[in-house]
Amino acid sequence: MQVKKDRLSLVQKTIDESTEVISKAMIGSIQKVLVENKARKDDNMFGKTENMRNTHFKGDETLIGQIVNVKITGARGNSLMGELT
């Protein structure tokens, strides 16, 4: 059972590292984002890019359901931060 846990841990670490590299490479790019809802933790809006990256940016609830252009300004964990263009 320990071997299984160790292998899973290694796979998860590799995925996390790959996610970080890809997310950081997206900084500075403009992405199309489908606005899904208001973010849970702050007043930002939340949506997903075409490659399914979670993205947070300032906006209002009238954007829900729309596809907007967002300039990616940062990456944190599994999420991107950006601003409307």
N, C-alpha and C positions, 0 to 999 in steps of 0.2 A: 504494500500500500504506500510506503514512503517513496518508493521509486516513482510511482504514479504522481504523487504530489510534487516531487522534485521536477519531473518533466513538465507538468502543468505550469509550475512556477516559471520555468525557463521559457516556455512558449509565451506566457503572459508578459514577461519582461521584454522579450523580443518584439511583441506586438506594440507595447508601450513605447519602446525606443523608435520603432518605425513610424508610429503615429506622431511622435514629437518631431521627427525629421520632416515628415510631409507637412505638418501644420506650420512649422517655422518657414518652410520654403514658400508657403502661401502668403506670408506677410508682404504687404506692398501690392498684392494683386487685387483686382476687382473681380468679385464673384457674384453670380446671380444667386439670390437667396429667396426661398419660399418662406414668407413670414407665417409662422404657425401660431404664436401666442405671445403673451407677456411673459417675461422671464420670472421664475419663482422667487429668486433671491433679491432682485432689485427692480428698478423702474425701466430697465431695458426691454427691448423686444427680443424674441427668440425665433430662429428659423434654421433651415438647413440648406447647405450649398448643393450644387448638382452632384457632388461626390459624397453627400450625406454627412458633412461635417456640421456639428452644432455651432451656431454663430449667434453672438449677442451684439446688439447695437442700439443706439438711442433712436427712438421713434415713438409713434403712438398707435393705439389699437385700430385706427382706421386702415393700417397697413396689413392687417391679418388677412391672409388668403391671396395676397399679391406677391408677385416676384419683383424684387428690387435689387439694384446694384449696390453692393457693399464693398468698400475698400477695407481689406484686412489690415489691422494695425497691431495685432498681437495674438499670441497663442498661449493658452493656459490649460494644462491637462488635456482633456478631450475636446475642448471648446476653442473657438476662435472669437476674437473681439474685433469689431470694426465700426465704420461710420458710413452712413448713407452717402452716396455720391450723386 
